[in-house]
Amino acid sequence: MKEIKAYVHANRIAGVIAALKASDAWNAPGGAEHNLTAYVVKGSLLPLDDAERHYSLDLGDEVVEEYKLELHCSEEHVDELVAIIRREARTGRPGAGWIYVNPVDQAVQAD
């Protein structure tokens, strides 16, 4: 099992989630293993425009409100899901988002 973490601009998040849920990987047998969570976070992505620029008094720096996606999936679906995120989250600007893939050593389903 793998964990995909992606930092995505707010104006791209709906398209990313819709494309993930419409994918063959998401709808494959055993797709119930997928666990997708989206958090609103304050991060350091490069702003796409002035409307995205915010100054955080708590952090003492300029921040961008972005989304952090966490997606758990089987190893066989990682490449397809990462490709979907890259395609749908793309802004065309360098440094506008990041995707990380990490191994999951253990997953226990809470009943």
Long-range contacts (C-beta under 8 A, 24 or more apart in sequence): 1-33, 1-72, 1-73, 1-74, 1-75, 1-103, 1-104, 1-107, 2-72, 2-73, 2-74, 2-75, 2-78, 2-101, 2-102, 2-103, 2-104, 3-70, 3-71, 3-72, 3-101, 3-102, 3-103, 3-104, 4-69, 4-70, 4-71, 4-72, 4-73, 4-78, 4-81, 4-82, 4-85, 4-99, 4-100, 4-101, 5-68, 5-69, 5-70, 5-71, 5-99, 5-100, 5-101, 5-102, 6-68, 6-69, 6-71, 6-85, 6-89, 6-97, 6-98, 6-99, 6-100, 7-41, 7-43, 7-45, 7-66, 7-67, 7-68, 7-69, 7-97, 7-98, 7-99, 8-66, 8-67, 8-68, 8-69, 8-85, 8-89, 8-97, 9-45, 9-48, 9-52, 9-64, 9-66, 9-67, 9-89, 9-91, 9-96, 9-97, 10-40, 10-52, 10-65, 10-66, 10-67, 11-48, 12-88, 12-89, 12-90, 12-91, 12-97, 13-38, 13-67, 13-69, 13-89, 15-88, 15-89, 16-69, 16-84, 16-85, 16-88, 16-89, 17-69, 19-84, 19-87, 19-88, 20-71, 20-81, 20-84, 20-85, 23-80, 23-81, 23-84, 24-80, 25-73, 25-77, 25-80, 25-81, 25-84, 26-77, 26-81, 28-77, 30-74, 33-72, 33-73, 33-74, 34-71, 34-72, 34-73, 34-77, 35-70, 35-71, 35-72, 36-69, 36-70, 36-71, 37-69, 37-70, 37-71, 38-67, 38-68, 38-69, 38-70, 39-67, 39-68, 39-70, 40-65, 40-66, 40-67, 41-65, 41-66, 41-67, 41-68, 42-66, 43-68, 45-95, 45-96, 45-97, 46-93, 46-94, 46-95, 46-96, 48-91, 48-93, 48-96, 72-104, 72-107
